[in-house]
Structures are given as structure tokens and as C-alpha cells.
Amino acid sequence: MTGTRAGAGARAGAGAAHPAAAGDWAAVAAEIARSVGVRPRRDEPLSRHTTMRVGGPADLLAVAHDAAQLAALVRFARAAGLPYVVIGRGSNLVVGDAGIRGLAIVSRAESCRVEGNRVIAEAGVPLARTAMLAQRAGLSGLEFGLAIPGTVGGAVWANAGAHGSDIAAVLESVRILRVDGTVADEPAGAIGLTYRDSRLKHAAEHGSGDSAAGEIVLEATFGLMPADPAAIETRLDEIRRWRREHQPLNLPSAGSIFRNPAADSAGRLIDAAGLKGARVGGAAISERHANFIVNDGGATAADVRRLAEIARAEVARRFGVELVYEVQFIGDWSDWGQEER
Ligand SMILES: Cc1cc2nc3c(=O)[nH]c(=O)nc-3n(C[C@H](O)[C@H](O)[C@H](O)COP(=O)(O)OP(=O)(O)OC[C@H]3O[C@@H](n4cnc5c(N)ncnc54)[C@H](O)[C@@H]3O)c2cc1C
């Protein structure tokens, strides 16, 4: 980190603290606009950038429209010693009501192409779009991604999966911005993809408590199988139907709150604990799928987290099973738990 931080010092005059250190967000925003060409927004509510529709304001929020801007924004933050977090579609996140300190970088790098049996997609491409592009090209393997409402970057980070498959099954290589600022193409086998996990989750550097602030996905290459486009479309229709029948897609949520314990399902356990329909404020445990918490009107992030904690405690009490979070609570939770004390 020394190299890069010194660079920023030079720009602000040797020894002078970077405006970020002083929380001078107007000055930081101006510097980002000048050096990266992206105009950050101040105090932008994260409820607009997450599928659970909760989350307070980010000191600064910048949207990256291609992989180069994504890398430049991350490099800028690192050089300035500015806490940052990269967000895809916010479909696996619950951002605290106090928001995000520092810079939220929203990844909208969306170039995507087919080359032979490969789909090559920048980190901000919605995973569903890669599934549909592959179908049109007569390539099979990404169908499972149709109903995962996140981006390629978020999916690689979490090894997202569904319907019997996951990212690990189709990922060939990934272009990564490393902690040291270099960019490298890594074979899929090198990033430790396991059940809802990857090396990227553990390369925490700094930022607002979000582990993905370490290594950043810029682009991914998926290796797929030629197949009949009509047969792929039939599979996509099955997935659409299954999702409509089994998940509360009509209400804001962040997908599965907990990972499935070995040889069991978190949804079955929460349901067996009699918690379907349980609520805290505007947050409720879905009647359709007990491992989903929905925001059915004016929920706060604290409501969601409190309800999740109730479910976790009740399942532990009744069945002795410790549920592990799949969703991430990020941002400023400094006031979390105060009211309980
Ligand atoms: C209705 C619904 C259904 C869902 N169904 C499924 C399912 O079937 N299977 C499943 O696995 N998940 C599911 N999810 C959860 C979620 O969609 C996935 O985890 C998805 O991969 C998250 O992608 P995202 O872009 O929204 O990431 P975000 O939620 O924005 O971020 C998640 C994490 O990824 C990191 N990240 C994002 N982009 C990058 C990048 N470019 N480089 C490095 N790190 C990055 C973030 O910093 C954060 O730590 C569902 C969610 C919803 C709302």
C-alpha cells in the first residue's frame, strides 16, 4: 500500500493529509471527477442500490461504467486511504441504516460478448443477461444464473449457485485487480471456489467491514457447451416457473439469509421453528420461503437484522443448529445493538 498512498500525498503536497482523511467529501468528489472522470454523488441512500431496499447514505457513491473505471476508482480509494466498498446489484447485502463511510463503488461495467464456446463478461453484467446471451448463442451452462439477480462480479465473489449448478462449474478464468494494484488473469481453479465461498471473500484489506474490498473482479470468462437453443430456453422457462412458485419475487429481499447447513435446509429449519410470517417492523419472514426475509413496507436494516437474529437464535435453541449468514451486513452498524443494552 505504501507506494500508492505516497502518490496521493504527493498530489496533496508532501505530508498534507488527503482530504478524505478530513472527511472533506466535496474535495474528494472533485478529485475523483478530475482524476477518474466519474462524478460521485454525496449522501446517496444505499436503499436505492440494494434489492432489500434498505440502507442509509454513502458519504460518496460513484458508478463505474466499465472495468477501467472500476479499477481506477478502487486504485484512487486505496491511494487516498479512503474506505471503500464495491457493490454489484446489492442483492446479497443489507447495508446499515447509518449508511457507508467513505466511497461506495457501484459496478456497472457491462460489456459482454461471445467468443466460440465462451461468454466473456465484465464484472457489472447482470448474471441473468449472461444466461440469456448464452441461450441465444446456443451455449449451455449458465442457465442457473437466470434467476440470481446479481452481477458477474458478485456471483464470482460468492460462487453463487442454484438449480444444481454454480459459478465454479462454468468459470474458466477471471481478471482480478489485486491488492497490490496489479491486474492478473487467474484460472478459476486458483480462486478457491467452494459452497458460497471464494478466496476473494477473505482478501479483506480495509474499508467499511466488507471482505470483498481486497481483490476486485474486473471480468470473467465462462466456458460453456454447445446445445440446442430451444432446449436451453425450455430449461430457462422451468427455472422462471420454479422461482415464481417458490420465492417471494414480488417483494424486496436479499435472497437466502442463511447458508444451508450440511444435509439440511435453513428454510426448513426456520419453518419448523414456526417462524413463517414472523416480523420486526417492516421486515417479515416470507410465508413462501422461510429463508427469505422480505421488506413489505418501510423496513429498516435494523429490522431485517433483528429478525434474522431471532430466527438464528430460535433454530439454535430448538434444533441445536448454528445457522451461518449467506447475506452480508455491511456499512456502518456502529449503533447496532445499542437499543438492546
Ligand atoms: C430474489 C433473490 C434470489 C437469489 N437467489 C440466489 C441463488 O439462487 N443463489 C445464490 O447464490 N444467490 C442468490 N441470491 C443472492 C445474490 O443474488 C447473489 O449472492 C449474487 O451473486 C450477488 O451479486 P451482486 O452483484 O448483487 O453482489 P452484491 O450484493 O452487490 O455484493 C455481494 C458481495 O460481492 C462483492 N462484490 C460485488 N462486485 C464485486 C467485484 N466486481 N469484485 C469483487 N467483489 C465484488 C461485494 O463487495 C459484496 O461483498 C439471490 C438474491 C435475491 C434478491
The ligand as an ORCA input file, in Angstrom:
! r2SCAN-3c Opt
* xyz 0 1
  C     -34.581    -12.865     -5.028
  C     -33.158    -13.316     -4.853
  C     -32.799    -14.615     -5.174
  C     -31.473    -15.038     -5.022
  N     -31.150    -16.314     -5.363
  C     -29.862    -16.732     -5.237
  C     -29.499    -18.057     -5.606
  O     -30.303    -18.847     -6.070
  N     -28.192    -18.427     -5.455
  C     -27.243    -17.566     -4.948
  O     -26.070    -17.957     -4.849
  N     -27.559    -16.301     -4.578
  C     -28.842    -15.878     -4.715
  N     -29.171    -14.597     -4.348
  C     -28.141    -13.748     -3.710
  C     -27.379    -12.832     -4.690
  O     -28.163    -12.540     -5.810
  C     -26.045    -13.403     -5.109
  O     -25.227    -13.576     -3.981
  C     -25.322    -12.526     -6.140
  O     -24.211    -13.212     -6.629
  C     -24.877    -11.199     -5.571
  O     -24.433    -10.382     -6.639
  P     -24.483     -8.794     -6.540
  O     -23.874     -8.245     -7.752
  O     -25.856     -8.317     -6.207
  O     -23.491     -8.554     -5.310
  P     -23.657     -7.521     -4.105
  O     -24.776     -7.969     -3.230
  O     -23.687     -6.145     -4.628
  O     -22.275     -7.775     -3.338
  C     -22.037     -9.014     -2.699
  C     -20.556     -9.096     -2.360
  O     -19.821     -9.192     -3.574
  C     -18.811     -8.191     -3.592
  N     -18.604     -7.766     -4.976
  C     -19.536     -7.277     -5.846
  N     -18.949     -6.999     -7.034
  C     -17.627     -7.331     -6.899
  C     -16.488     -7.265     -7.768
  N     -16.571     -6.798     -9.010
  N     -15.284     -7.686     -7.274
  C     -15.172     -8.154     -6.007
  N     -16.212     -8.231     -5.134
  C     -17.413     -7.820     -5.584
  C     -19.357     -7.050     -2.731
  O     -18.318     -6.229     -2.248
  C     -20.061     -7.828     -1.631
  O     -19.134     -8.189     -0.644
  C     -30.491    -14.131     -4.514
  C     -30.850    -12.818     -4.195
  C     -32.160    -12.406     -4.358
  C     -32.523    -10.997     -4.017
*
